[in-house]
Amino acid sequence: NDSAVGERAMCSVPKASGAAAPAPPAADLHPQLAPITGLVGVWLGSGSGKYPTITDFKYQEELTISHVGKPFLEFSQRTWNPSTNAPMHRETGFLSVKPDGKSVTMVVCDPTGNTQVYEGTVEASEAKTVVQLATTNVGLTSACKKVNGLKRTFTVTDDETLSYVVDMDAVGCPMQEHLRAQLSKNVPVGISVAEAKERLKEFDVILDVREAEDVAAVPQLPNSILIPLGKTVSAVPKGLLPFDAKKDTKVLVVCATGRRSAIAVDQLRKGGFPNTVSLNGGLTEWNK
């Protein structure tokens, strides 16, 4: 019978060898997702939160939206305190478009066990994509506060900016704004020496994160600022860097080989400098 076949099939599965699962092959975006193609990418930026029962707060965010060739997008979001880099909130989920090309569904889950099922619409044009969603069901574990419903609006504009607003009906308060953020599509962590030399005049800041003794052996690039990696990492959350954290501030970070500069880029992006890149290969490659 079917159950017996199923049991034999399960018993015949080979035991795991301990090797990592193979990476899935690259896939084309499913045509059903065409209206929300603009959401795909890694997004970085900042946001703010408020609600009658809590103190207003700010956060930094990384939102990753990807696909595997199936008719859905998967996303993972994490936020952290911009002053301390301490983690704040995480959530993951899936977003899909119905065959009519106008209706969307979304499922979201966070670590406390708050699960949300959304239905909504998408309007896409050359200038922007707007996705509007409202919950049809909210599931809660015993660890969650009472949440009755949520609404989310995502807007992606042609300059690769993603903004969103989250409204919430919870803990006895009526539906009202809870979160608002603006994110920019992430740039690669590193760029080649050739690209850096071509774009050098574009950068507002050239940050050298080597130690003083390294500079004695290999001089700094002209007009660069020397702040060793350790001091850079500690200065970011305190806002003590000698340049302003602005969305459009372009920073090139350099070191000897590109390893320390990549670490600095991660910290700077978390600290409010989304347009920060590392010099691949460092000054070793630059001086060849």
Rosetta silent file (secondary structure, phi, psi, omega in degrees, C-alpha in Angstrom):
SEQUENCE: NDSAVGERAMCSVPKASGAAAPAPPAADLHPQLAPITGLVGVWLGSGSGKYPTITDFKYQEELTISHVGKPFLEFSQRTWNPSTNAPMHRETGFLSVKPDGKSVTMVVCDPTGNTQVYEGTVEASEAKTVVQLATTNVGLTSACKKVNGLKRTFTVTDDETLSYVVDMDAVGCPMQEHLRAQLSKNVPVGISVAEAKERLKEFDVILDVREAEDVAAVPQLPNSILIPLGKTVSAVPKGLLPFDAKKDTKVLVVCATGRRSAIAVDQLRKGGFPNTVSLNGGLTEWNK
SCORE:     score description
SCORE:     0.000 S_00000001
   1 L     0.000  175.440 -176.012    0.000    0.000    0.000 S_00000001
   2 H   -61.676  -41.499 -177.583    0.984    3.655   -0.192 S_00000001
   3 H   -65.321  -37.498  178.939    2.056    3.879    3.445 S_00000001
   4 H   -65.215  -40.832  178.096    4.270    0.822    3.089 S_00000001
   5 H   -61.522  -41.929  179.645    5.875    2.302   -0.004 S_00000001
   6 H   -62.269  -40.725 -179.773    6.422    5.528    1.906 S_00000001
   7 H   -64.903  -42.459  179.816    8.044    3.668    4.803 S_00000001
   8 H   -64.283  -38.221 -179.495   10.365    1.771    2.451 S_00000001
   9 H   -63.994  -42.002 -179.774   11.255    5.018    0.699 S_00000001
  10 H   -67.622  -37.484 -179.228   12.131    6.720    3.970 S_00000001
  11 H   -68.084  -24.142 -176.668   14.180    3.750    5.141 S_00000001
  12 L   -85.617   -4.302  179.928   16.160    3.807    1.910 S_00000001
  13 L   -68.313  126.948 -179.188   17.361    7.378    2.371 S_00000001
  14 L   -66.174  151.336  178.472   21.147    7.291    2.921 S_00000001
  15 L   -69.838  150.827 -179.981   22.505    8.612    6.160 S_00000001
  16 L   -64.125  137.956 -177.927   23.980   12.078    6.175 S_00000001
  17 L   -89.649   -9.605 -176.301   27.710   12.044    5.514 S_00000001
  18 L    95.326  -10.322  178.932   28.373   15.278    7.351 S_00000001
  19 L   -75.210  151.381  179.069   29.154   17.110    4.109 S_00000001
  20 L   -68.688  147.442  177.784   27.500   20.450    3.480 S_00000001
  21 L   -64.394  143.004 -179.243   24.462   20.508    1.221 S_00000001
  22 L   -66.460  146.952  177.594   25.324   21.594   -2.335 S_00000001
  23 L   -69.243  138.184  179.532   24.572   25.193   -3.246 S_00000001
  24 L   -66.177  148.075  178.773   21.499   25.499   -5.485 S_00000001
  25 L   -67.145  154.516  177.042   22.196   26.416   -9.099 S_00000001
  26 L   -61.064  140.208 -175.676   21.614   30.004  -10.174 S_00000001
  27 L  -131.163  149.458  174.485   18.032   30.463  -11.296 S_00000001
  28 L   -75.555  150.558  177.215   16.117   33.013  -13.301 S_00000001
  29 L   -62.949  132.896  179.421   13.464   35.025  -11.520 S_00000001
  30 L   -61.937  133.790 -176.304   10.089   33.321  -11.834 S_00000001
  31 H   -58.493  -24.925  179.641    7.932   35.312  -14.315 S_00000001
  32 H   -67.373  -19.659 -178.524    5.097   35.495  -11.795 S_00000001
  33 H   -90.358    4.061 -176.696    7.310   37.709   -9.627 S_00000001
  34 H   -49.794  -41.100 -178.335    7.790   40.360  -12.331 S_00000001
  35 H   -65.161  -21.604 -177.081    5.688   42.994  -10.473 S_00000001
  36 H  -117.459   21.326  178.783    7.936   42.807   -7.379 S_00000001
  37 H   -54.964  -36.208 -176.342   11.319   42.321   -9.067 S_00000001
  38 H   -63.103  -16.126 -179.892   12.462   45.655   -7.666 S_00000001
  39 H   -79.014  -18.698 -174.427   12.409   44.314   -4.121 S_00000001
  40 L   -68.611  131.617  177.516   15.189   41.789   -4.766 S_00000001
  41 E   147.099 -179.280  173.939   18.530   42.728   -3.250 S_00000001
  42 E  -106.479  124.442 -173.180   20.366   43.482   -0.021 S_00000001
  43 E  -117.603  137.150  179.050   19.144   46.704    1.564 S_00000001
  44 E  -129.068  144.045  177.076   20.809   48.769    4.295 S_00000001
  45 E   172.974 -155.978 -175.353   19.581   51.829    6.144 S_00000001
  46 E  -136.100  160.325  179.810   17.950   53.196    9.259 S_00000001
  47 E  -151.211  179.040  179.323   14.527   53.466   10.794 S_00000001
  48 E  -141.667  153.178 -179.290   12.582   54.614   13.814 S_00000001
  49 E  -132.376  151.548  178.032    9.877   53.135   15.989 S_00000001
  50 L  -156.126  156.432  174.509    7.168   54.459   18.245 S_00000001
  51 L  -172.952  150.517 -175.705    4.040   53.265   20.060 S_00000001
  52 L   -57.596  -25.182 -174.979    2.021   54.569   23.005 S_00000001
  53 L   -95.341   -0.110 -176.811    3.309   51.830   25.312 S_00000001
  54 L  -134.916  168.331  174.591    7.043   52.219   24.614 S_00000001
  55 L   -82.973  138.717  177.816    9.779   54.833   24.360 S_00000001
  56 L   -55.564  147.675 -177.936   10.563   56.024   20.832 S_00000001
  57 E  -147.581  164.000  175.987   13.654   54.375   19.362 S_00000001
  58 E  -122.716  158.296 -179.486   15.925   54.287   16.319 S_00000001
  59 E  -153.539  157.855  169.259   17.574   51.350   14.598 S_00000001
  60 E  -101.943  152.002 -173.860   19.860   50.297   11.757 S_00000001
  61 E  -142.438  145.177  167.815   18.630   47.569    9.437 S_00000001
  62 E  -124.261  124.578 -179.032   19.780   45.032    6.881 S_00000001
  63 E  -123.085  119.171 -179.967   17.039   43.467    4.745 S_00000001
  64 E  -109.821  121.035  179.943   17.916   40.652    2.341 S_00000001
  65 E  -122.168  121.617 -174.056   15.319   39.696   -0.288 S_00000001
  66 E  -139.712  179.441  179.447   16.190   36.849   -2.652 S_00000001
  67 L  -146.852  164.864  178.406   14.697   34.096   -4.804 S_00000001
  68 L  -127.199   20.187 -179.820   15.473   30.534   -5.939 S_00000001
  69 L    91.524   -6.654  177.442   13.545   30.499   -9.208 S_00000001
  70 L   -89.525  167.447 -176.352   10.257   29.539   -7.547 S_00000001
  71 L   -79.461   48.167  174.757    7.169   31.840   -7.525 S_00000001
  72 L  -155.222  155.265  170.050    8.047   33.475   -4.210 S_00000001
  73 E  -103.242  145.478  173.269   10.620   35.788   -2.663 S_00000001
  74 E  -114.616  145.357 -177.873   12.221   34.947    0.651 S_00000001
  75 E  -138.535  154.337  177.107   13.474   37.598    3.011 S_00000001
  76 E  -138.744  129.248 -176.450   15.485   37.941    6.189 S_00000001
  77 E  -124.645  139.330  173.768   15.599   41.114    8.252 S_00000001
  78 E  -140.101  145.012  177.772   17.799   42.113   11.173 S_00000001
  79 E  -129.112  158.380  179.352   18.088   45.356   13.095 S_00000001
  80 E  -148.866  159.717 -179.577   20.564   46.656   15.654 S_00000001
  81 L   -69.839  124.421 -177.638   21.060   49.599   17.982 S_00000001
  82 L   -67.912  -18.565 -179.243   22.931   52.368   16.106 S_00000001
  83 L   -90.362  -35.682 -174.765   24.722   53.462   19.287 S_00000001
  84 L  -115.304  -10.533 -173.832   25.839   50.116   20.696 S_00000001
  85 L    66.523    8.633  178.099   25.494   47.715   17.722 S_00000001
  86 L   -68.040  138.281  179.803   23.476   45.437   20.038 S_00000001
  87 E   -63.401  147.428 -178.818   20.999   43.244   18.112 S_00000001
  88 E  -119.952  -74.667 -174.088   17.358   44.302   18.311 S_00000001
  89 E  -128.470  151.050  174.180   14.808   42.522   16.105 S_00000001
  90 E  -138.865  148.015  171.256   14.857   39.748   13.516 S_00000001
  91 E  -156.672  158.565  179.985   12.222   38.305   11.241 S_00000001
  92 E  -141.769  161.022 -178.992   11.996   36.108    8.180 S_00000001
  93 E   177.962 -168.035 -175.959    9.316   35.246    5.680 S_00000001
  94 E  -138.962  143.904 -179.740    8.047   34.782    2.142 S_00000001
  95 E  -131.222  131.798 -178.880    6.303   37.053   -0.355 S_00000001
  96 E  -137.163  160.120  177.680    4.479   35.856   -3.472 S_00000001
  97 E  -113.545  133.782  177.465    2.353   37.244   -6.291 S_00000001
  98 L   -73.017  162.451 -177.527   -0.866   35.562   -7.376 S_00000001
  99 L   -56.282  -22.673 -179.905   -1.369   34.683  -11.064 S_00000001
 100 L   -72.010  -10.776  177.467   -3.448   37.843  -11.611 S_00000001
 101 L    76.871    1.768 -177.779   -0.244   39.886  -11.182 S_00000001
 102 L  -123.180  -22.516 -177.100   -1.919   42.330   -8.788 S_00000001
 103 E  -101.715  139.823 -178.924   -2.576   40.365   -5.596 S_00000001
 104 E  -129.029  155.571  173.890    0.190   39.434   -3.158 S_00000001
 105 E  -130.883  153.035  179.679    0.517   37.281   -0.058 S_00000001
 106 E  -147.863  142.896  173.757    3.154   37.316    2.658 S_00000001
 107 E  -123.531  132.849 -177.697    4.045   35.201    5.689 S_00000001
 108 E  -131.545  142.643  175.606    6.285   36.594    8.452 S_00000001
 109 E  -139.754  140.238  175.354    7.685   35.030   11.623 S_00000001
 110 L  -117.713  170.175 -172.782    9.857   36.478   14.387 S_00000001
 111 L   -63.166  -22.041 -179.878   11.887   34.691   17.117 S_00000001
 112 L   -79.866   -9.150 -179.113    9.203   35.114   19.812 S_00000001
 113 L    98.102   15.304  173.933    6.733   33.092   17.750 S_00000001
 114 L   -81.545  112.679  179.732    4.686   35.954   16.349 S_00000001
 115 E  -113.758  136.220 -175.007    3.527   34.704   12.936 S_00000001
 116 E  -128.616  133.083  175.899    1.661   36.929   10.517 S_00000001
 117 E  -112.257  124.893 -175.616   -0.286   36.067    7.356 S_00000001
 118 E  -118.251  149.934  166.853   -0.880   38.973    4.958 S_00000001
 119 E  -127.347  148.019 -179.864   -2.944   39.600    1.842 S_00000001
 120 E  -172.781 -159.742 -176.289   -2.534   42.707   -0.305 S_00000001
 121 E  -133.611  160.844  174.474   -1.867   44.330   -3.651 S_00000001
 122 E  -130.833  136.353  173.179    1.057   45.472   -5.764 S_00000001
 123 E  -123.393  118.350 -175.400    1.202   48.419   -8.147 S_00000001
 124 E  -121.402  135.367  174.761    4.298   48.525  -10.331 S_00000001
 125 L  -139.376  179.990  178.245    5.454   51.181  -12.798 S_00000001
 126 L   -65.794  -29.384 -175.880    8.785   52.290  -14.241 S_00000001
 127 L   -84.089  -36.804 -176.561    9.138   54.871  -11.464 S_00000001
 128 E  -161.340  162.872  174.199    8.206   52.823   -8.425 S_00000001
 129 E  -123.300  129.443  179.938    6.717   49.662   -6.957 S_00000001
 130 E  -122.834  122.894  176.758    4.213   49.867   -4.089 S_00000001
 131 E  -115.010  123.170  179.295    3.168   46.797   -2.085 S_00000001
 132 E  -117.997  128.885 -173.963    0.358   47.216    0.457 S_00000001
 133 E  -136.370  148.402  174.363   -0.466   44.400    2.869 S_00000001
 134 E  -139.225  143.617 -178.120   -2.755   43.776    5.837 S_00000001
 135 E   -69.546  142.337  170.096   -2.884   40.765    8.116 S_00000001
 136 E  -107.764  -14.049  179.903   -5.669   38.235    7.783 S_00000001
 137 E  -159.434  137.461  175.266   -4.326   36.136   10.646 S_00000001
 138 E  -127.454  121.709  177.400   -1.849   36.632   13.509 S_00000001
 139 E  -104.360  137.611 -174.690   -0.558   33.643   15.460 S_00000001
 140 L  -131.712  137.193  169.814    1.033   34.156   18.870 S_00000001
 141 L   -84.433  174.227 -179.805    2.955   31.970   21.299 S_00000001
 142 L   -67.571  -14.631  179.813    2.583   32.464   25.036 S_00000001
 143 L   -84.247   -9.316 -174.640    5.775   34.578   24.960 S_00000001
 144 L   -91.688  149.431  169.064    4.200   37.225   22.700 S_00000001
 145 L   -76.484  159.011 -176.186    2.346   40.355   23.608 S_00000001
 146 L   -68.765  118.717  176.121   -1.176   40.638   22.258 S_00000001
 147 E  -124.287  122.525 -177.718   -1.142   41.740   18.605 S_00000001
 148 E   -92.004  -31.427 -178.633   -4.463   41.977   16.778 S_00000001
 149 E  -175.838  160.689  178.419   -3.296   43.082   13.355 S_00000001
 150 E  -141.821  156.190  172.212   -0.680   44.842   11.246 S_00000001
 151 E  -130.303  140.531  179.158   -0.429   46.722    7.976 S_00000001
 152 E  -132.462  136.865  173.799    2.736   47.103    5.902 S_00000001
 153 E  -126.166  121.553  177.044    3.489   49.332    2.923 S_00000001
 154 E  -109.427  134.393  176.995    6.694   48.863    0.919 S_00000001
 155 E  -130.541  123.988  176.234    7.761   51.403   -1.716 S_00000001
 156 E  -115.839  124.131 -179.914   10.735   50.921   -4.044 S_00000001
 157 E  -102.890  166.185 -173.980   11.726   53.836   -6.261 S_00000001
 158 L   -68.000  -11.864  175.875   13.853   53.846   -9.396 S_00000001
 159 L   -90.906   19.190  175.438   16.823   55.290   -7.532 S_00000001
 160 L    61.749   46.251  172.695   17.016   51.985   -5.650 S_00000001
 161 E  -115.581  129.914  177.113   15.573   53.231   -2.386 S_00000001
 162 E  -112.133  123.749  175.546   13.242   51.011   -0.382 S_00000001
 163 E  -122.683  152.651  177.576   11.049   52.616    2.262 S_00000001
 164 E  -147.909  157.631  174.358    8.383   51.040    4.422 S_00000001
 165 E  -131.937  134.771  176.262    5.816   51.844    7.074 S_00000001
 166 E  -118.020  121.683  173.587    4.396   49.321    9.556 S_00000001
 167 E  -102.486  149.631 -175.591    1.122   50.063   11.383 S_00000001
 168 E  -142.387  141.427  172.082    0.068   47.931   14.340 S_00000001
 169 E  -114.343  107.448 -173.302   -3.024   47.212   16.432 S_00000001
 170 E  -155.481  160.619  175.521   -1.741   45.732   19.706 S_00000001
 171 L    39.122   44.146  175.503   -1.924   45.653   23.510 S_00000001
 172 L    84.077    1.654  178.734   -5.171   47.637   23.603 S_00000001
 173 E  -101.910  140.116 -179.662   -4.022   50.416   21.231 S_00000001
 174 E   -69.709  167.389 -179.638   -5.822   51.003   17.903 S_00000001
 175 E   -56.183  125.415 -179.613   -4.110   50.608   14.520 S_00000001
 176 E  -162.001  167.371 -176.904   -1.391   53.270   14.174 S_00000001
 177 E   -63.419  134.970  178.152    2.151   53.772   12.907 S_00000001
 178 E  -119.109  -43.480 -177.357    4.774   51.676   14.676 S_00000001
 179 E  -133.389  149.560  175.275    7.818   51.544   12.365 S_00000001
 180 E  -150.355  132.983 -178.412    9.197   53.604    9.499 S_00000001
 181 E  -148.379  157.857  173.337   12.482   53.085    7.621 S_00000001
 182 E  -132.889  125.151 -175.035   14.368   54.033    4.492 S_00000001
 183 E  -122.973  152.887  176.274   16.934   51.653    3.031 S_00000001
 184 E  -115.907  146.078  178.600   19.360   51.811    0.104 S_00000001
 185 E   -63.239  131.424 -174.090   20.363   48.900   -2.083 S_00000001
 186 L   -65.692  143.297  173.893   23.656   47.596   -0.777 S_00000001
 187 L   -96.876  157.693 -179.774   26.864   48.159   -2.713 S_00000001
 188 L   -56.993  150.464  179.741   29.544   45.430   -2.899 S_00000001
 189 L   -61.724  -41.360 -175.760   31.855   45.184    0.118 S_00000001
 190 E  -128.748  156.355  174.093   34.932   45.615   -2.024 S_00000001
 191 E  -128.382  157.092 -177.950   36.009   47.113   -5.337 S_00000001
 192 L   -73.035  164.252  177.189   39.072   46.391   -7.466 S_00000001
 193 H   -61.272  -41.032 -179.244   42.145   48.584   -7.588 S_00000001
 194 H   -61.131  -44.386  179.178   41.317   49.517  -11.173 S_00000001
 195 H   -67.238  -40.102 -179.747   37.805   50.655  -10.221 S_00000001
 196 H   -62.216  -42.187  179.913   39.082   52.500   -7.149 S_00000001
 197 H   -65.744  -35.948  179.430   41.646   54.437   -9.200 S_00000001
 198 H   -69.836  -34.370 -174.596   38.979   55.326  -11.752 S_00000001
 199 H  -102.515    8.105 -168.305   36.519   56.489   -9.091 S_00000001
 200 H   -53.937  -38.544 -177.970   38.985   57.966   -6.595 S_00000001
 201 H   -71.924  -14.250  179.751   37.674   61.533   -6.909 S_00000001
 202 H   -74.442  -25.629 -172.525   34.123   60.345   -6.147 S_00000001
 203 L   -79.065  132.152  176.953   34.954   59.391   -2.552 S_00000001
 204 L   -76.057  -31.618 -177.013   34.328   61.957    0.157 S_00000001
 205 E  -137.237  135.099  168.894   36.585   60.088    2.595 S_00000001
 206 E  -113.236  112.006 -174.133   39.533   57.712    2.145 S_00000001
 207 E  -106.319  119.308  178.573   39.969   55.884    5.454 S_00000001
 208 E   -99.423  117.166 -175.102   43.214   53.994    6.144 S_00000001
 209 L  -103.671   21.169  176.419   42.705   51.460    8.972 S_00000001
 210 L   -79.188  171.919  174.417   46.311   50.271    9.249 S_00000001
 211 L   -85.875  162.791 -177.794   48.553   50.770   12.263 S_00000001
 212 H   -58.747  -38.962 -178.954   51.145   53.557   12.412 S_00000001
 213 H   -66.405  -28.290  176.737   54.032   51.122   11.902 S_00000001
 214 H   -67.266  -37.627 -178.268   52.408   49.883    8.669 S_00000001
 215 H   -67.552  -30.900  178.377   52.345   53.419    7.320 S_00000001
 216 H   -62.910  -32.227 -179.863   56.061   53.776    7.990 S_00000001
 217 H   -86.152  -40.894 -179.909   56.671   50.931    5.551 S_00000001
 218 L  -129.407  111.237 -175.671   53.984   51.791    2.980 S_00000001
 219 L   -60.041  159.255  176.588   52.822   55.441    2.871 S_00000001
 220 L   -70.809  160.338  170.825   49.167   56.459    2.951 S_00000001
 221 L   -70.562  150.265  178.895   47.223   57.406   -0.129 S_00000001
 222 L   -56.262  137.096  176.313   47.039   61.183   -0.683 S_00000001
 223 L    67.521   14.039  177.887   44.323   62.905    1.404 S_00000001
 224 L   -85.292  156.991  178.651   43.527   59.729    3.359 S_00000001
 225 E  -106.436  129.321  179.719   42.695   59.678    7.076 S_00000001
 226 E   -95.505  113.750  172.707   44.578   57.218    9.296 S_00000001
 227 L  -138.777  103.957 -178.438   42.421   55.606   12.005 S_00000001
 228 L   -50.551  153.077 -173.275   43.558   52.074   12.966 S_00000001
 229 H   -52.466  -46.765 -177.971   40.898   49.368   12.782 S_00000001
 230 H   -58.910  -42.898  179.284   40.451   49.026   16.547 S_00000001
 231 H   -69.922  -34.754  177.963   39.873   52.740   16.994 S_00000001
 232 H   -63.315  -47.954 -177.914   37.531   52.832   13.983 S_00000001
 233 H   -60.903  -40.805 -178.888   35.357   50.021   15.357 S_00000001
 234 H   -75.695  -26.672 -177.521   35.092   51.668   18.784 S_00000001
 235 H   -80.200  -28.196 -175.242   34.464   55.145   17.331 S_00000001
 236 L   -57.682  -56.061 -177.054   31.585   54.194   15.005 S_00000001
 237 L   -66.738  -19.456 -179.251   28.862   53.556   17.627 S_00000001
 238 L   -92.196   -3.293 -179.262   29.951   56.624   19.612 S_00000001
 239 L    66.096   33.253 -174.548   29.789   58.936   16.594 S_00000001
 240 L  -102.277    8.938  177.594   33.415   59.974   17.117 S_00000001
 241 L   -72.456  148.404 -176.880   34.658   59.648   13.549 S_00000001
 242 L   -80.447   29.170  173.339   35.986   62.901   12.027 S_00000001
 243 L  -150.458  155.770 -171.696   33.363   62.821    9.256 S_00000001
 244 L   -82.661  146.336  174.514   29.569   62.850    9.247 S_00000001
 245 L   -85.796  100.718  177.529   27.310   59.841    8.852 S_00000001
 246 L  -128.065  150.440 -178.226   25.179   60.762    5.872 S_00000001
 247 L   -55.432  -36.904 -174.374   23.369   58.549    3.418 S_00000001
 248 L   -98.823    7.804  177.239   25.331   59.960    0.474 S_00000001
 249 L   -73.315  119.502 -178.194   28.785   60.076    2.117 S_00000001
 250 L   -98.641  123.721 -175.318   31.054   57.845    0.015 S_00000001
 251 E  -122.656  129.503  172.074   33.883   56.194    1.945 S_00000001
 252 E  -107.081  123.143 -178.841   36.761   54.102    0.584 S_00000001
 253 E  -106.883  132.101 -178.036   38.474   52.010    3.277 S_00000001
 254 E  -128.433  154.255  171.556   42.015   50.724    2.715 S_00000001
 255 L  -150.331 -158.200 -176.972   44.539   48.574    4.561 S_00000001
 256 L   -75.607  -44.238 -173.570   47.493   46.413    3.554 S_00000001
 257 L  -123.675  -10.391 -177.916   45.630   43.426    2.049 S_00000001
 258 L   103.197   -8.602 -178.248   41.899   44.200    2.214 S_00000001
 259 H   -76.469  -49.480  179.983   41.108   42.019    5.246 S_00000001
 260 H   -67.485  -36.498 -179.003   41.005   44.732    7.907 S_00000001
 261 H   -66.167  -33.649  177.914   39.242   47.159    5.577 S_00000001
 262 H   -65.231  -38.200  176.839   36.438   44.622    4.952 S_00000001
 263 H   -65.187  -41.910  179.662   35.837   44.395    8.720 S_00000001
 264 H   -63.738  -39.144  178.830   35.762   48.185    8.929 S_00000001
 265 H   -59.706  -43.964  179.389   33.247   48.383    6.070 S_00000001
 266 H   -58.445  -44.881 -178.776   30.867   46.076    7.948 S_00000001
 267 H   -69.178  -39.425 -179.538   31.036   48.265   11.045 S_00000001
 268 H   -67.193  -40.029  178.312   30.714   51.522    9.119 S_00000001
 269 H   -64.757  -40.182  177.320   27.673   50.324    7.204 S_00000001
 270 H   -65.554  -28.963 -176.171   26.013   49.275   10.452 S_00000001
 271 L   -90.572    9.675  174.401   26.894   52.679   11.900 S_00000001
 272 L   106.951   15.628  176.821   25.143   54.731    9.220 S_00000001
 273 L  -117.823   76.485 -174.933   27.586   54.814    6.287 S_00000001
 274 L   -66.353  -27.032 -177.883   25.848   52.653    3.630 S_00000001
 275 L   -95.137   54.533 -179.824   28.048   53.888    0.759 S_00000001
 276 E  -115.807  132.499  179.075   31.272   52.437    2.161 S_00000001
 277 E  -133.238  158.408  179.776   33.503   50.044    0.214 S_00000001
 278 E  -103.782  151.404  175.596   36.797   48.272    0.789 S_00000001
 279 E   -86.406  109.583  179.772   39.817   48.234   -1.520 S_00000001
 280 L   -62.071  129.551  179.861   40.220   44.614   -2.653 S_00000001
 281 L    83.105  -10.328  175.996   43.815   43.491   -2.190 S_00000001
 282 H    62.052 -161.436 -178.606   44.617   46.627   -0.241 S_00000001
 283 H   -70.684  -17.616  174.555   47.660   48.802   -0.795 S_00000001
 284 H   -61.330  -45.818  177.577   49.665   45.720   -1.688 S_00000001
 285 H   -72.947  -37.596 -178.190   47.682   45.472   -4.927 S_00000001
 286 H   -57.918  -39.417 -173.343   47.500   49.253   -5.339 S_00000001
 287 L   -90.251    4.316  179.284   51.287   49.584   -5.403 S_00000001
 288 L   -73.147    0.000    0.000   51.981   46.762   -7.849 S_00000001
